[in-house]
Amino acid sequence: MANFKIKLEILESRCRSGYCKKGDVFILENDICPPICAELWNCIYPYVFALQNGAVLDDGDAKSKSFTAKCPDEERVIIRGEVIEK
């Protein structure tokens, strides 16, 4: 199993709950939820899991070891995840 580290960065935030602030960075070495809301985690977890296990994701017309996602609450938070190379 590859188990790559993933960097999550909050690019924009209008978070109602105050969990996410612009510029927050979380490094994931396993699939334990970082201190973000469950709704956002549920949206990004499939991407995180895939990247941790060596996947390359579609990124428009290209392929990438990263993703950008928006919060399901009116897109109030924009988060970017990317593999940190070993």
C-alpha positions as CSV (number, residue, x, y, z in Angstrom):
1,M,0.0,0.0,0.0
2,A,1.4,3.4,-1.1
3,N,0.0,5.5,1.8
4,F,1.2,9.0,0.6
5,K,0.9,12.1,2.8
6,I,-1.7,14.6,1.7
7,K,-1.6,18.3,2.2
8,L,-5.0,20.0,2.6
9,E,-5.1,23.8,2.3
10,I,-8.1,26.1,2.8
11,L,-8.0,28.5,-0.2
12,E,-11.2,30.5,0.6
13,S,-13.5,30.4,3.6
14,R,-16.8,31.9,4.7
15,C,-17.4,28.9,7.0
16,R,-20.5,29.4,9.2
17,S,-19.1,27.0,11.9
18,G,-15.7,28.6,12.1
19,Y,-13.9,25.3,11.5
20,C,-12.0,26.5,8.4
21,K,-10.0,29.7,8.0
22,K,-8.3,30.8,4.8
23,G,-4.7,29.6,4.9
24,D,-5.2,26.7,7.2
25,V,-3.1,23.7,6.3
26,F,-3.4,20.1,7.4
27,I,-1.0,17.3,6.7
28,L,-2.7,13.9,6.6
29,E,-0.5,10.8,7.2
30,N,-3.6,8.6,7.6
31,D,-7.3,8.9,6.8
32,I,-8.3,10.4,10.2
33,C,-10.5,13.5,9.7
34,P,-8.6,16.8,10.3
35,P,-10.4,19.5,12.2
36,I,-12.9,20.4,9.5
37,C,-16.7,19.8,9.5
38,A,-18.1,16.4,8.7
39,E,-19.9,17.7,5.6
40,L,-16.7,18.9,3.9
41,W,-14.8,15.8,5.0
42,N,-17.5,13.6,3.5
43,C,-17.1,15.5,0.2
44,I,-13.3,15.2,0.0
45,Y,-12.6,11.9,1.6
46,P,-12.9,9.8,-1.6
47,Y,-10.2,12.1,-3.2
48,V,-8.0,11.9,-0.1
49,F,-8.3,8.1,0.1
50,A,-7.5,7.8,-3.6
51,L,-4.5,10.0,-3.5
52,Q,-3.2,8.3,-0.4
53,N,-3.2,5.1,-2.3
54,G,-1.4,6.3,-5.4
55,A,-4.2,7.5,-7.7
56,V,-3.9,10.2,-10.3
57,L,-7.1,12.2,-10.7
58,D,-8.7,14.0,-13.6
59,D,-8.1,17.7,-13.5
60,G,-9.8,19.2,-16.5
61,D,-8.0,18.0,-19.6
62,A,-5.0,16.8,-17.5
63,K,-4.2,14.3,-14.8
64,S,-3.0,15.4,-11.4
65,K,-2.1,14.2,-7.9
66,S,-4.3,16.9,-6.5
67,F,-7.9,18.1,-6.3
68,T,-9.9,21.3,-5.5
69,A,-13.3,21.0,-3.9
70,K,-16.0,23.3,-2.6
71,C,-18.1,23.0,0.6
72,P,-21.6,21.6,0.1
73,D,-22.9,24.6,2.1
74,E,-23.2,27.1,-0.7
75,E,-19.6,26.6,-1.6
76,R,-18.5,28.6,1.4
77,V,-15.1,26.8,1.7
78,I,-12.7,26.0,-1.1
79,I,-10.1,23.4,-0.2
80,R,-7.1,22.0,-2.2
81,G,-5.6,18.7,-1.6
82,E,-2.3,17.4,-3.0
83,V,0.2,14.6,-2.6
84,I,3.4,15.4,-0.7
85,E,6.0,13.5,-2.5
86,K,8.1,11.1,-0.4
